[in-house]
Amino acid sequence: MGLAVGAILEGKVTGITKFGAFVALPEGKSGMVHISEVANSFVSDIKEFIKEGETVRVKIINIDDAGRINLSIKRAVENPQQGQQQPRSGGFERRPQQQRPRAPREGGRPPREKQPRDPATMTFEDKLKLFMADSESRMADLRHNTDRKSGSRRRK
C-alpha cells in the first residue's frame, strides 16, 4: 500500500521545530506537519498542542516531486467543531484591548476626543459625515508619516 494524497494515517511525532513537527509514518516514511496545519486556532508554540513521541492522526495533503510529504493534523479531523484541539497549557487567549491615553502628536494638534453617539438616533448622513471625517484624518496622518519617513519634503 503506497502513501497517497488524502489518506488519513496514524504516526508518531519524532521531532518538533519552531515551524512544525516531523511525523514517522508507516512504511518507514516520514512527513512534516507545518505549524499552520496543527489546529484550527492560532498556534504560537507548537509544543502546547503536540509532544515528541506522541501518536497523532494526520492527513496527507501533498507529496512534492522531491518525495517530501506534507501533513495536516487539523484536516484529519472529520468534524471540525468536535475535534478542535485546544492548547494543553496556557494557550493564546485574545483579551479585549483597553483604551490607553494618547499623547499629543509631535508638533500637531492633540487627539480628538470621541463623542459617544447613539447609532440608533444618528441619521445615515450623520454617520457618513463622521466616517468621512475620521477617514480623512487617518489618511492625512498616513501621508504625513510616509512623507516624513521617505524624506520627500516639499522644498519652496
C-alpha positions as CSV (number, residue, x, y, z in Angstrom):
1,M,0.0,0.0,0.0
2,G,1.5,3.3,-1.1
3,L,1.0,6.6,0.6
4,A,-1.4,8.8,-1.3
5,V,-2.7,12.4,-1.0
6,G,-5.9,12.4,1.0
7,A,-5.0,9.3,3.1
8,I,-5.5,9.6,6.9
9,L,-2.9,7.8,8.9
10,E,-1.6,7.4,12.4
11,G,2.0,8.5,13.0
12,K,4.4,9.1,15.8
13,V,5.9,12.6,16.4
14,T,9.7,12.3,16.0
15,G,10.8,15.9,16.2
16,I,9.4,19.4,16.9
17,T,10.8,22.7,15.5
18,K,9.6,26.3,15.5
19,F,7.8,25.8,12.2
20,G,6.3,22.4,12.6
21,A,6.6,18.8,13.6
22,F,8.1,15.7,11.9
23,V,5.9,12.6,12.0
24,A,7.1,9.0,11.3
25,L,4.6,7.2,9.0
26,P,4.0,3.6,8.1
27,E,6.4,2.0,5.5
28,G,9.4,3.8,7.1
29,K,8.5,7.2,5.6
30,S,8.2,10.5,7.4
31,G,6.4,13.7,6.8
32,M,6.1,17.2,8.2
33,V,3.1,19.0,9.8
34,H,3.5,22.8,9.3
35,I,2.6,24.9,12.4
36,S,-0.4,26.3,10.4
37,E,-1.8,22.8,10.0
38,V,-1.7,21.8,13.6
39,A,-5.0,23.3,14.8
40,N,-7.9,25.4,13.7
41,S,-6.9,28.2,16.0
42,F,-3.7,30.3,16.1
43,V,-0.7,28.4,17.2
44,S,2.2,30.4,18.6
45,D,4.0,27.5,20.2
46,I,3.5,24.1,18.7
47,K,4.6,22.4,21.9
48,E,1.3,23.5,23.5
49,F,-0.5,21.2,21.1
50,I,1.7,18.2,20.5
51,K,4.6,16.5,22.2
52,E,7.5,14.5,20.9
53,G,6.8,10.7,21.0
54,E,3.0,11.3,20.8
55,T,0.9,9.4,18.3
56,V,-1.2,11.7,16.1
57,R,-3.7,11.3,13.4
58,V,-2.6,13.0,10.2
59,K,-3.9,13.6,6.6
60,I,-1.5,13.6,3.7
61,I,-2.1,17.0,1.9
62,N,0.7,16.9,-0.6
63,I,3.7,14.9,-1.8
64,D,6.1,17.0,-3.9
65,D,8.4,16.0,-6.7
66,A,11.3,15.5,-4.2
67,G,9.2,13.0,-2.3
68,R,8.6,15.2,0.7
69,I,5.3,14.5,2.4
70,N,3.2,17.4,3.8
71,L,0.8,16.5,6.5
72,S,-2.1,18.1,8.4
73,I,-3.5,17.3,11.8
74,K,-6.4,19.8,11.6
75,R,-7.6,18.3,8.3
76,A,-7.5,14.8,9.7
77,V,-10.4,15.5,12.0
78,E,-13.7,14.7,10.4
79,N,-15.9,17.1,12.3
80,P,-14.0,20.5,12.9
81,Q,-16.4,21.5,15.7
82,Q,-15.9,18.3,17.7
83,G,-12.2,17.8,17.1
84,Q,-11.0,21.3,17.5
85,Q,-7.8,20.9,19.5
86,Q,-7.2,23.2,22.5
87,P,-3.8,24.1,23.8
88,R,-2.6,21.9,26.7
89,S,-1.3,24.7,28.8
90,G,-1.9,28.4,28.8
91,G,-2.6,28.8,25.1
92,F,-3.1,32.1,23.3
93,E,-6.1,33.9,24.5
94,R,-7.3,37.1,23.0
95,R,-8.0,39.8,25.6
96,P,-10.1,42.9,25.0
97,Q,-8.0,45.9,24.3
98,Q,-8.0,48.7,26.9
99,Q,-8.1,52.3,25.7
100,R,-4.8,53.9,26.5
101,P,-4.5,57.7,26.8
102,R,-2.8,59.0,23.7
103,A,-0.1,61.6,24.0
104,P,-0.4,64.7,21.8
105,R,1.2,64.3,18.4
106,E,4.6,65.9,17.9
107,G,4.0,69.4,16.6
108,G,0.4,68.8,16.0
109,R,-3.0,69.0,17.5
110,P,-4.0,66.9,20.5
111,P,-6.0,63.8,19.7
112,R,-9.7,64.4,19.3
113,E,-11.9,63.0,22.0
114,K,-14.5,60.7,20.6
115,Q,-18.0,61.9,21.4
116,P,-20.2,59.0,22.4
117,R,-23.1,58.9,20.0
118,D,-26.1,56.6,19.9
119,P,-26.1,54.9,16.4
120,A,-29.8,54.4,16.7
121,T,-30.5,58.1,16.8
122,M,-28.0,59.1,14.1
123,T,-29.1,59.6,10.5
124,F,-27.3,58.0,7.6
125,E,-25.9,61.4,6.6
126,D,-24.6,61.9,10.1
127,K,-22.9,58.5,10.1
128,L,-21.4,59.2,6.7
129,K,-20.1,62.6,7.8
130,L,-18.5,61.1,10.9
131,F,-16.9,58.3,8.8
132,M,-15.6,60.6,6.2
133,A,-14.1,63.0,8.8
134,D,-12.4,60.1,10.6
135,S,-11.2,58.6,7.3
136,E,-9.7,61.9,6.1
137,S,-7.9,62.4,9.4
138,R,-6.4,59.0,9.2
139,M,-5.3,59.4,5.6
140,A,-3.7,62.8,6.5
141,D,-1.8,61.1,9.3
142,L,-0.6,58.3,7.0
143,R,0.5,60.8,4.3
144,H,2.4,62.9,6.9
145,N,4.2,59.8,8.3
146,T,5.0,58.5,4.9
147,D,6.4,61.8,3.7
148,R,8.5,62.1,6.8
149,K,9.9,58.6,6.5
150,S,10.8,58.8,2.9
151,G,12.3,62.3,3.2
152,S,10.2,63.7,0.4
153,R,9.6,67.1,1.9
154,R,8.5,69.9,-0.4
155,R,11.1,72.5,-0.9
156,K,10.0,76.0,-1.6
